[in-house]
């Protein structure tokens, strides 16, 4: 399975996991919070909000458009910083799987 297909399959799993952990927000943050120039919008959003309102929509849009994905993805490390307890182990594993899928060759 190539990287794009694997990532496309993992994104819905990420949403399910965020919802299961009660980390999915019913309300979008204000537009100015989404306009942050800091990595992961650390100055305006919680990491789970960044996943929901920035990462997921952007990656889904790139995949849908057939556009090139950025050169790399390293979201698991940020997840490990944000979620330090064992209750979030499945979420961290999923973030690692996304990072790993990102590194697969295009026709793997």
Secondary structure by P-SEA (a helix, b strand, c coil): ccaaaaaaaaaaaaaaaaaaacccccccccccccccccccccccccaaaaaaccaaaaaaaaaaacccccccccaaaaaaaacccccaaaaaaaaaaaaaaaaccccc
